[in-house]
Amino acid sequence: MMNRRNLVNLGLWGSAGTLLSWPALRAATGSGSGSTLRPVLTPFLDPLPLPPSPLAIDWAPNQLPWNDIDPEALTHVDPSQRSGKATFYRIVSEVRKVSFHSQLPKTEIWGYRDGHPSLANTPYSYALGPTYRRPLSNHNAFIGTIVRHVNNLPTLQEHRGFGEPRTSVHQHGGHQPSRFDGYPTDLTRPDGSVDKLTFKHGEHFDYAYPLVDPGFFSDGNHGAHTERAATMWYHDHIIDFTSQNVYRGLAGLFLVHDTPTPDPADPNAQALRVHLRDTDDETNAAEAPYALQLPSGPYDIPLVLQEKSFGLNGELIYDVFNTDGFMGEKYLVNGMVQPYLPVKRRKYRFRFLNGSNSRFYQLFLADKNGRTYPMTQIATEGGLLSRPVVRRNGILLGMAERIEVVIDFRDFKYPEFSELFIENRLLQDDGRGPNGTFERPELAARGTQILKFRLEEEVYDPSRVGIDRGTGLELRPFVKVSAEELGKAPVRTFRFERTNGQWAINGQLAGDLDRVIASPKLGVGEIWRLINKSGGWWHPVHIHHEFARVIKRNGKPPFDGTGPDLGQSLERDGLAKKDTLVLGPNSEVEVFVKFENYKGPFVFHCHNLEHEDHQMMARFDVV
């Protein structure tokens, strides 16, 4: 029987209106490809958008902002505020029109906006949702974050075009309880009761984000201080329609910084006491000699990479029949087609997120003639590296991966340099993945310029990149997993395969979230072997709940920043932590994972979003 869900998957529900799939476009125009309707846009006309932070909702002791807070979320709040004041936000999912380029009519999207009551009549013009900047909870007070997400998307009856107006929100990279992780479906409990985790028009869901180090509640030592997230993001995670909903605009950034005051139990804070005074915030360069003094404030810039296709009227175009992975025709940064950013001649910290559905990037810093210049990498999605890695010239970035780099624009003197570019040189013909292998992807001699830097005057720069302890620069050192712990860790193997045109994991069709594929024990480390047996396909595999330590790649220690730099991911244990692991064709990655604090169901899946929506996902329960 052809029900509504089948119709939406086929792109046949509703009218073409403002959002078209390619099959509908061909039918409407008689064109074989629809290419005659593609707009030609001049690059670097528009400034880089920087979405603002949401406003916190104020509340007095014993007077919570809402009287119907989710009971489980309420367990993360002390209404008296004796143990710290939790921060509340309200975010609304809505239909709105935004400008992706000044030569393009405004485009209708689905997007997140700040739902603070004082902003009810204030238009929100950004394509991305608000950018959170939150500190970790600390040893003095448990100051979690509660976010009420309100669904104001069309009703199921009013909905037209692609996507699904029922939602679930995943905080990607977060360490949070299962209930607040953005599970893709409602969940049937063993007793037959249904835990409603998705919500539609007129409904809301309260997400509790404790923002604590793993082990905070269990080890008596305030947690593993080296497991701190940095650049996280939030996006829709509804079953079968994540790709379409994220493409329509349901995504935003969630940046997490160090705790505002040092924890006496934090060995890093103790070791840095000679440098540190008032704060352990790694971003606070200007005011705090107690900090790592990385570039901060206006010199700490997040960059979300996406790509989309547009019709002449600005409408989004999406091919619902493309299950390999959808790649758009225009490159966007922070929701703007090929923008520019004025920069002073000093150090900047750039946080790159690959927010695309299925496009990989190999990023270069280049001048107008194509000459490339090195960058210094300081972080992955797992937070700061143990040490900075200098002279990175071209960095591979899979979907959902994040990297952070420092660029010192003082190295580019006036008048020789007035502009520089971030350029993607990776060759990729379709959603299956890039040309070449993970170790040696194929690159173009010149790529597409995604972002333009306009260099301005040199200014005073108090920031630095790491702390010199006499043995070289360090950021947030951590000890790699010991041989003893690796030796006693149980091993699980997950083979990602293609069977009769469908995805399978360990020989069984993937995507059945009623089936639990693994039940790791709380606080017990395991080794997971992730094996790509799907031929020429690439898969960035995202494991929810905790960061992974990469032990081996194809049987060897992975790249650690020493030796020839071919643009590989920095992922070796002892240097970096990861929540997304790129599996190139016939690749095998061995990681160590230990799930702390929170029991319950979680998922891991391919973050090629079309692969995820076509069931390349599995459930594991922490027990």
C-alpha positions as CSV (number, residue, x, y, z in Angstrom):
1,M,0.0,0.0,0.0
2,M,1.3,3.5,-0.9
3,N,1.0,5.5,2.3
4,R,2.1,9.1,3.0
5,R,5.6,8.1,4.1
6,N,6.2,6.2,0.9
7,L,4.9,9.2,-1.1
8,V,7.2,11.6,0.6
9,N,10.2,9.3,0.1
10,L,9.3,9.2,-3.6
11,G,9.0,13.0,-3.8
12,L,5.3,12.7,-4.9
13,W,3.6,14.2,-1.9
14,G,2.1,17.7,-2.4
15,S,3.0,20.3,-5.1
16,A,6.4,21.5,-6.4
17,G,5.7,25.0,-5.0
18,T,8.9,26.4,-3.6
19,L,10.9,23.2,-3.2
20,L,11.5,21.0,-6.1
21,S,13.1,17.6,-6.6
22,W,15.0,17.0,-9.8
23,P,12.5,14.6,-11.2
24,A,9.7,17.2,-10.7
25,L,11.9,19.8,-12.3
26,R,12.5,17.7,-15.4
27,A,8.8,17.1,-15.7
28,A,7.9,20.8,-15.4
29,T,10.5,22.1,-17.9
30,G,10.9,19.3,-20.4
31,S,14.7,19.6,-19.8
32,G,16.8,16.5,-19.5
33,S,18.8,17.9,-16.6
34,G,17.2,21.2,-15.6
35,S,20.6,22.8,-16.0
36,T,19.2,25.7,-18.0
37,L,17.4,26.9,-14.9
38,R,20.5,27.0,-12.7
39,P,21.4,30.6,-11.5
40,V,24.9,31.9,-12.1
41,L,26.1,33.6,-8.9
42,T,29.1,35.9,-8.5
43,P,31.4,34.6,-5.7
44,F,32.5,36.7,-2.8
45,L,29.8,39.4,-3.0
46,D,28.4,38.7,0.5
47,P,29.9,38.8,4.0
48,L,30.2,35.7,6.0
49,P,27.1,35.3,8.3
50,L,27.8,34.7,12.0
51,P,24.6,33.6,13.7
52,P,24.2,35.1,17.2
53,S,24.0,33.1,20.4
54,P,20.5,32.4,21.8
55,L,19.3,34.4,24.8
56,A,19.0,32.6,28.1
57,I,15.6,32.7,29.8
58,D,16.0,34.2,33.2
59,W,14.4,32.5,36.2
60,A,14.3,33.1,40.0
61,P,14.9,30.5,42.7
62,N,12.0,28.0,42.8
63,Q,10.3,29.7,39.9
64,L,11.2,27.6,36.8
65,P,10.4,29.2,33.4
66,W,7.9,26.5,32.5
67,N,5.6,24.5,34.7
68,D,5.5,21.5,32.4
69,I,9.2,20.7,32.1
70,D,9.9,17.1,31.1
71,P,10.2,15.1,34.4
72,E,13.5,13.6,33.4
73,A,15.0,16.9,32.3
74,L,13.9,18.3,35.6
75,T,16.2,15.9,37.4
76,H,19.1,18.0,36.0
77,V,17.8,21.2,37.6
78,D,18.0,22.4,41.2
79,P,15.0,24.8,41.5
80,S,16.6,26.4,44.6
81,Q,19.8,27.1,42.6
82,R,21.9,26.1,45.6
83,S,24.0,23.7,43.4
84,G,24.1,26.1,40.5
85,K,21.7,27.8,38.2
86,A,20.8,25.8,35.1
87,T,20.4,27.8,31.9
88,F,17.2,27.5,29.9
89,Y,16.8,28.2,26.1
90,R,13.8,28.0,23.8
91,I,14.4,27.2,20.1
92,V,11.7,27.1,17.5
93,S,11.7,25.1,14.2
94,E,10.0,27.2,11.6
95,V,9.5,28.0,8.0
96,R,11.2,31.2,7.0
97,K,12.9,32.9,4.0
98,V,16.6,33.7,4.0
99,S,19.1,35.1,1.5
100,F,21.8,32.6,0.4
101,H,23.3,35.1,-2.0
102,S,22.5,38.7,-2.9
103,Q,21.9,37.8,-6.6
104,L,19.4,35.1,-5.6
105,P,15.8,35.6,-4.5
106,K,15.1,34.7,-0.9
107,T,14.8,31.0,-0.3
108,E,12.2,29.2,1.8
109,I,13.8,26.9,4.4
110,W,13.1,25.1,7.6
111,G,15.3,26.5,10.3
112,Y,15.9,26.9,14.0
113,R,15.6,30.3,15.6
114,D,15.9,31.8,19.1
115,G,12.5,31.5,20.7
116,H,13.2,33.8,23.6
117,P,9.9,35.7,24.4
118,S,11.6,39.1,24.0
119,L,12.4,38.1,20.3
120,A,8.9,37.1,19.4
121,N,8.5,39.9,16.8
122,T,12.1,40.0,15.7
123,P,12.9,38.4,12.4
124,Y,15.7,35.9,12.2
125,S,17.5,36.1,8.9
126,Y,20.2,33.4,9.3
127,A,20.1,30.1,7.5
128,L,21.8,28.3,10.4
129,G,20.3,28.2,13.9
130,P,21.7,30.2,16.8
131,T,25.3,29.4,17.8
132,Y,25.5,28.3,21.5
133,R,28.7,29.2,23.4
134,R,28.5,27.3,26.7
135,P,30.9,26.4,29.5
136,L,31.2,22.9,31.0
137,S,29.8,22.4,34.4
138,N,32.5,22.5,37.0
139,H,33.4,21.2,40.4
140,N,31.8,24.0,42.2
141,A,28.3,23.8,40.7
142,F,26.3,21.6,38.4
143,I,25.1,24.1,35.8
144,G,23.5,22.1,33.1
145,T,21.6,23.4,30.0
146,I,17.9,22.8,29.2
147,V,16.8,23.5,25.7
148,R,13.1,23.5,24.9
149,H,12.7,22.7,21.1
150,V,9.3,23.8,19.8
151,N,8.1,22.4,16.5
152,N,6.4,25.2,14.4
153,L,6.9,23.5,11.1
154,P,3.8,22.8,8.9
155,T,1.3,20.2,10.0
156,L,1.4,16.8,8.3
157,Q,-1.7,17.8,6.3
158,E,-0.2,21.2,5.2
159,H,3.3,19.9,4.4
160,R,4.4,20.2,0.8
161,G,7.7,19.2,-0.9
162,F,10.5,17.0,0.5
163,G,11.3,16.5,4.2
164,E,9.3,15.4,7.2
165,P,7.9,18.0,9.6
166,R,8.1,15.6,12.6
167,T,11.5,16.1,14.3
168,S,14.1,14.9,16.8
169,V,17.1,16.9,17.7
170,H,20.6,15.4,18.1
171,Q,23.3,17.3,19.8
172,H,26.2,15.9,17.8
173,G,29.3,15.3,19.9
174,G,27.5,15.8,23.1
175,H,27.7,13.6,26.2
176,Q,24.1,13.4,27.3
177,P,21.5,10.9,28.6
178,S,19.9,8.6,26.1
179,R,16.5,10.4,26.3
180,F,18.1,13.7,25.2
181,D,20.4,12.3,22.5
182,G,18.0,12.8,19.7
183,Y,17.0,9.2,19.2
184,P,15.5,8.9,15.6
185,T,12.2,7.3,16.6
186,D,9.8,6.9,19.4
187,L,10.9,4.1,21.6
188,T,8.9,1.1,22.8
189,R,10.1,0.0,26.2
190,P,10.2,-3.7,27.4
191,D,6.9,-3.2,29.3
192,G,5.2,-2.1,26.1
193,S,5.0,1.6,27.0
194,V,6.1,4.1,24.3
195,D,8.6,6.8,25.1
196,K,7.7,9.6,22.8
197,L,11.0,11.1,21.6
198,T,9.8,12.7,18.4
199,F,7.5,15.7,18.1
200,K,5.4,17.3,15.4
201,H,3.7,20.7,14.8
202,G,2.5,22.4,18.1
203,E,4.5,20.0,20.3
204,H,7.8,20.5,22.1
205,F,10.6,18.5,23.7
206,D,12.9,19.5,26.6
207,Y,16.5,18.4,26.1
208,A,18.8,18.3,29.1
209,Y,22.5,18.8,28.4
210,P,24.5,18.3,31.6
211,L,27.7,19.4,29.8
212,V,30.0,17.5,32.2
213,D,33.1,15.5,31.6
214,P,32.5,11.7,31.1
215,G,32.7,10.0,34.5
216,F,31.6,13.2,36.3
217,F,28.9,11.3,38.2
218,S,30.7,8.0,38.9
219,D,34.5,8.2,39.4
220,G,34.6,10.5,42.4
221,N,37.2,12.7,40.7
222,H,35.0,15.0,38.7
223,G,35.4,13.1,35.4
224,A,37.9,12.6,32.8
225,H,39.3,16.1,32.3
226,T,40.7,15.4,28.9
227,E,37.5,14.3,27.3
228,R,36.1,17.8,26.7
229,A,34.1,18.6,23.6
230,A,34.8,21.8,21.7
231,T,33.0,22.3,18.4
232,M,29.6,20.5,18.5
233,W,26.5,21.0,16.4
234,Y,22.8,20.2,16.6
235,H,20.7,19.0,13.8
236,D,17.5,17.1,13.0
237,H,17.7,13.3,13.4
238,I,14.3,12.0,12.5
239,I,14.2,8.5,11.1
240,D,14.3,8.2,7.2
241,F,14.3,12.0,6.7
242,T,17.5,13.4,8.4
243,S,19.1,14.2,5.0
244,Q,16.1,16.1,3.7
245,N,15.4,18.0,6.9
246,V,19.1,19.0,7.4
247,Y,19.3,20.0,3.8
248,R,16.2,22.2,4.2
249,G,18.0,24.0,7.1
250,L,17.6,22.3,10.4
251,A,21.2,22.6,11.8
252,G,23.2,24.9,14.1
253,L,26.4,25.1,16.1
254,F,26.9,24.3,19.8
255,L,30.4,25.4,21.0
256,V,31.5,24.2,24.4
257,H,34.4,25.8,26.3
258,D,36.3,24.8,29.4
259,T,34.7,25.3,32.9
260,P,34.9,29.0,34.0
261,T,36.9,28.1,37.1
262,P,39.6,25.5,37.4
263,D,38.8,22.2,39.1
264,P,41.4,21.3,41.8
265,A,41.1,17.7,40.6
266,D,42.1,18.6,37.1
267,P,45.7,17.6,36.6
268,N,46.0,19.9,33.6
269,A,44.8,22.9,35.6
270,Q,47.4,22.1,38.3
271,A,50.2,21.8,35.8
272,L,49.2,25.0,34.2
273,R,49.0,27.0,37.4
274,V,52.1,28.9,36.5
275,H,50.3,30.3,33.6
276,L,46.7,30.4,34.9
277,R,44.9,32.8,37.2
278,D,41.2,33.4,37.0
279,T,39.8,31.1,34.4
280,D,40.4,27.9,32.6
281,D,38.6,29.0,29.5
282,E,40.8,28.0,26.5
283,T,39.2,30.7,24.3
284,N,39.7,33.7,26.5
285,A,43.0,35.1,25.1
286,A,42.7,38.8,25.8
287,E,41.8,39.0,29.5
288,A,43.1,35.8,31.0
289,P,46.7,34.9,31.4
290,Y,45.2,31.8,33.2
291,A,44.0,30.5,29.9
292,L,45.7,28.6,27.0
293,Q,45.2,32.0,25.3
294,L,44.1,30.6,21.9
295,P,42.5,33.2,19.6
296,S,39.1,34.1,21.0
297,G,36.1,36.4,20.8
298,P,35.9,38.0,17.3
299,Y,39.0,36.0,16.3
300,D,37.4,32.6,17.0
301,I,35.3,31.9,13.9
302,P,33.1,28.8,13.2
303,L,32.7,27.8,9.6
304,V,29.9,25.4,8.5
305,L,30.5,24.0,5.0
306,Q,27.5,22.9,3.0
307,E,26.3,22.9,-0.5
308,K,22.9,23.3,-2.1
309,S,21.3,23.6,-5.5
310,F,18.9,26.4,-6.4
311,G,16.4,27.2,-9.1
312,L,16.1,30.7,-10.7
313,N,13.5,31.7,-8.1
314,G,15.8,30.8,-5.2
315,E,14.0,27.5,-4.5
316,L,15.9,24.6,-3.0
317,I,16.4,21.7,-5.4
318,Y,16.8,18.2,-4.0
319,D,16.8,14.8,-5.7
320,V,14.8,12.4,-3.5
321,F,15.7,9.5,-5.7
322,N,19.4,9.9,-5.2
323,T,20.3,7.3,-2.5
324,D,24.0,7.4,-3.2
325,G,24.3,10.8,-1.5
326,F,23.1,14.2,-2.6
327,M,25.7,16.8,-3.7
328,G,24.6,20.4,-4.3
329,E,26.0,22.7,-7.0
330,K,26.8,25.8,-4.9
331,Y,29.3,25.9,-2.0
332,L,28.0,27.6,1.2
333,V,29.8,28.7,4.4
334,N,27.5,29.5,7.3
335,G,24.5,29.6,5.0
336,M,25.9,31.9,2.3
337,V,27.2,31.0,-1.2
338,Q,31.0,31.7,-1.3
339,P,31.2,34.6,1.2
340,Y,34.1,36.8,2.2
341,L,35.5,37.6,5.7
342,P,37.6,40.7,6.5
343,V,40.5,39.6,8.8
344,K,43.1,41.6,10.7
345,R,46.8,40.5,10.3
346,R,47.0,38.4,13.5
347,K,46.1,34.9,14.6
348,Y,42.6,33.5,14.1
349,R,41.0,30.3,15.3
350,F,38.7,28.7,12.6
351,R,36.4,25.9,13.5
352,F,35.4,23.9,10.4
353,L,32.3,21.7,10.3
354,N,31.5,19.6,7.3
355,G,27.7,20.0,7.5
356,S,27.1,18.6,4.0
357,N,25.0,15.6,3.2
358,S,27.5,13.7,1.2
359,R,30.4,15.8,0.1
360,F,33.9,15.4,1.4
361,Y,36.4,18.2,1.4
362,Q,40.2,18.6,1.2
363,L,40.8,22.1,2.4
364,F,43.7,24.3,1.4
365,L,44.7,27.8,2.3
366,A,45.7,29.4,-1.1
367,D,46.4,32.7,-2.7
368,K,44.8,33.9,-5.9
369,N,47.4,32.2,-8.0
370,G,46.8,28.8,-6.3
371,R,50.0,28.7,-4.2
372,T,49.1,27.0,-0.9
373,Y,50.2,27.8,2.7
374,P,50.2,25.7,5.8
375,M,47.8,25.9,8.7
376,T,48.2,24.8,12.3
377,Q,45.7,22.2,13.4
378,I,44.7,22.4,17.1
379,A,41.5,20.3,17.4
380,T,39.2,17.6,16.0
381,E,35.6,17.1,16.9
382,G,36.9,15.5,20.1
383,G,38.2,18.8,21.3
384,L,41.8,20.1,21.6
385,L,44.7,18.0,20.4
386,S,47.3,17.1,23.0
387,R,49.7,19.3,20.9
388,P,49.3,21.6,17.9
389,V,50.3,20.1,14.6
390,V,51.9,22.7,12.4
391,R,52.3,23.0,8.6
392,R,49.2,21.1,7.6
393,N,48.7,21.8,3.9
394,G,45.4,20.3,2.8
395,I,43.2,18.6,5.4
396,L,40.6,15.9,4.6
397,L,37.2,16.5,6.2
398,G,34.4,13.9,6.0
399,M,30.7,14.6,6.7
400,A,30.1,15.6,10.3
401,E,33.8,15.8,11.1
402,R,35.2,19.0,12.7
403,I,38.7,20.4,12.7
404,E,40.1,23.6,14.2
405,V,43.0,25.4,12.8
406,V,45.0,28.6,13.6
407,I,46.0,30.9,10.7
408,D,48.4,33.7,11.5
409,F,47.7,36.4,8.9
410,R,50.8,38.3,10.0
411,D,52.7,35.9,7.8
412,F,51.1,37.5,4.8
413,K,52.6,41.0,4.3
414,Y,51.2,44.0,2.6
415,P,51.1,44.8,-0.3
416,E,51.9,41.4,-1.7
417,F,48.9,39.8,0.0
418,S,45.5,41.4,0.1
419,E,43.4,38.3,-0.1
420,L,43.5,34.5,0.6
421,F,41.1,31.7,0.0
422,I,39.9,28.5,1.6
423,E,39.8,26.1,-1.4
424,N,38.4,22.6,-1.8
425,R,40.6,20.5,-4.2
426,L,39.1,17.0,-3.5
427,L,37.8,15.3,-6.6
428,Q,34.4,13.7,-6.0
429,D,32.0,12.8,-8.8
430,D,29.0,11.5,-6.9
431,G,27.7,10.7,-3.4
432,R,29.5,7.4,-3.2
433,G,32.6,9.2,-2.1
434,P,35.8,10.9,-3.4
435,N,38.0,9.6,-6.1
436,G,41.0,7.7,-4.9
437,T,41.6,6.1,-1.4
438,F,41.5,7.5,2.1
439,E,45.3,7.5,2.2
440,R,45.7,9.1,-1.2
441,P,42.5,10.8,-2.4
442,E,42.7,12.4,-5.8
443,L,43.1,16.2,-5.9
444,A,42.7,18.8,-8.5
445,A,45.6,21.2,-9.2
446,R,43.2,24.1,-8.6
447,G,39.9,23.7,-6.6
448,T,36.8,25.7,-5.9
449,Q,37.4,28.8,-3.7
450,I,34.8,28.5,-0.9
451,L,35.7,31.4,1.3
452,K,37.7,34.6,0.7
453,F,39.7,36.4,3.4
454,R,40.2,40.1,2.8
455,L,43.3,41.0,4.7
456,E,43.3,44.3,6.6
457,E,45.8,46.1,8.9
458,E,48.0,44.3,11.5
459,V,46.9,44.6,15.1
460,Y,48.2,43.7,18.5
461,D,47.9,39.9,19.1
462,P,48.1,38.5,22.7
463,S,47.1,35.0,21.6
464,R,49.3,31.9,21.2
465,V,49.1,28.4,20.0
466,G,49.8,26.0,22.9
467,I,52.1,26.3,25.9
468,D,55.8,25.5,25.8
469,R,56.7,23.2,28.6
470,G,60.3,22.8,27.5
471,T,59.6,19.7,25.4
472,G,57.5,21.4,22.7
473,L,54.1,23.0,22.6
474,E,51.2,21.4,24.3
475,L,47.4,22.0,24.3
476,R,45.5,19.5,26.4
477,P,47.7,16.5,26.9
478,F,46.2,13.2,27.6
479,V,47.4,9.6,28.2
480,K,46.6,7.1,25.5
481,V,44.8,3.9,26.4
482,S,47.2,1.6,28.2
483,A,48.2,-1.7,26.7
484,E,46.8,-3.4,29.8
485,E,43.3,-1.9,29.2
486,L,43.5,-2.7,25.5
487,G,44.5,-6.2,26.4
488,K,41.4,-6.9,28.5
489,A,38.9,-5.0,26.4
490,P,36.3,-7.2,24.6
491,V,36.4,-6.8,20.8
492,R,33.3,-6.3,18.6
493,T,33.4,-6.3,14.8
494,F,31.0,-4.3,12.6
495,R,31.2,-5.0,8.9
496,F,29.4,-2.4,6.7
497,E,28.3,-4.2,3.5
498,R,26.1,-3.7,0.5
499,T,23.6,-6.6,-0.2
500,N,21.2,-6.5,-3.1
501,G,21.2,-2.7,-3.2
502,Q,20.7,-2.4,0.5
503,W,23.0,-1.7,3.5
504,A,23.8,-4.5,5.9
505,I,25.8,-4.7,9.1
506,N,27.4,-8.0,9.9
507,G,25.3,-9.7,7.2
508,Q,21.9,-8.5,8.4
509,L,20.0,-5.7,6.9
510,A,20.7,-2.5,8.8
511,G,18.2,0.0,10.1
512,D,16.0,-2.2,12.4
513,L,16.2,-0.1,15.6
514,D,14.1,-2.7,17.4
515,R,17.2,-5.0,17.2
516,V,20.0,-4.3,19.6
517,I,23.3,-5.0,17.8
518,A,25.5,-4.6,20.9
519,S,25.1,-4.1,24.7
520,P,28.4,-2.6,26.1
521,K,28.6,-2.3,29.8
522,L,28.8,1.1,31.5
523,G,32.4,2.1,32.3
524,V,33.9,-1.0,30.6
525,G,36.2,-0.2,27.6
526,E,35.7,-2.1,24.4
527,I,37.5,-2.3,21.1
528,W,35.3,-1.8,18.0
529,R,36.5,-2.9,14.6
530,L,34.7,-1.0,11.9
531,I,35.2,-2.6,8.5
532,N,34.0,-1.2,5.1
533,K,33.2,-4.2,2.9
534,S,30.9,-2.2,0.5
535,G,33.3,-1.8,-2.4
536,G,34.0,1.7,-3.7
537,W,31.8,3.4,-1.2
538,W,33.0,5.8,1.6
539,H,31.3,6.0,5.0
540,P,32.0,8.5,7.8
541,V,30.7,6.4,10.8
542,H,29.4,8.5,13.7
543,I,29.2,6.8,17.2
544,H,26.9,8.5,19.6
545,H,27.5,9.0,23.3
546,E,31.3,9.1,23.7
547,F,34.5,9.9,21.9
548,A,36.5,7.1,20.4
549,R,40.3,6.5,20.5
550,V,41.7,5.4,17.2
551,I,44.2,2.5,17.8
552,K,44.8,1.2,14.3
553,R,43.9,2.0,10.7
554,N,44.2,-0.9,8.2
555,G,46.4,-2.6,10.8
556,K,48.8,0.2,11.4
557,P,49.0,3.2,13.8
558,P,47.1,6.1,12.2
559,F,48.7,9.4,11.1
560,D,49.9,11.5,14.1
561,G,51.1,14.6,12.3
562,T,54.7,13.5,11.9
563,G,56.1,12.3,8.6
564,P,54.7,13.1,5.1
565,D,51.4,15.0,5.4
566,L,49.0,13.8,2.7
567,G,46.1,15.5,4.3
568,Q,45.0,12.6,6.4
569,S,42.8,12.9,9.4
570,L,44.7,13.4,12.7
571,E,43.2,10.6,14.8
572,R,45.9,8.6,16.6
573,D,45.2,7.9,20.3
574,G,47.3,10.1,22.5
575,L,46.9,13.0,20.0
576,A,43.3,13.2,19.1
577,K,39.8,11.9,20.0
578,K,37.0,11.4,17.5
579,D,33.3,10.9,17.2
580,T,33.2,10.3,13.4
581,L,35.5,7.8,11.7
582,V,35.9,8.0,7.9
583,L,36.0,4.5,6.3
584,G,37.4,4.8,2.8
585,P,37.0,1.9,0.3
586,N,37.9,-1.4,1.9
587,S,39.2,0.4,5.0
588,E,39.3,-1.0,8.6
589,V,39.5,1.2,11.7
590,E,40.0,-0.1,15.2
591,V,38.8,2.2,18.0
592,F,38.6,2.0,21.8
593,V,35.3,3.2,23.3
594,K,34.2,3.5,26.9
595,F,30.6,4.6,27.7
596,E,30.3,6.6,30.9
597,N,27.5,8.0,33.0
598,Y,24.4,7.2,30.9
599,K,22.7,3.9,30.2
600,G,20.1,3.2,27.5
601,P,19.7,3.0,23.7
602,F,22.0,5.0,21.4
603,V,22.9,4.6,17.7
604,F,25.8,4.6,15.4
605,H,25.4,5.2,11.6
606,C,27.0,6.5,8.4
607,H,26.9,10.3,8.3
608,N,26.4,10.3,4.5
609,L,22.9,11.4,5.4
610,E,21.3,9.6,2.4
611,H,23.0,6.4,3.5
612,E,21.8,7.0,7.1
613,D,18.2,7.5,5.8
614,H,18.4,4.4,3.8
615,Q,19.0,2.3,6.9
616,M,22.8,2.4,7.4
617,M,22.2,2.7,11.1
618,A,22.3,0.3,14.1
619,R,21.3,0.5,17.8
620,F,23.4,-0.3,20.8
621,D,22.2,-0.3,24.4
622,V,24.6,0.7,27.2
623,V,23.7,-1.6,30.1
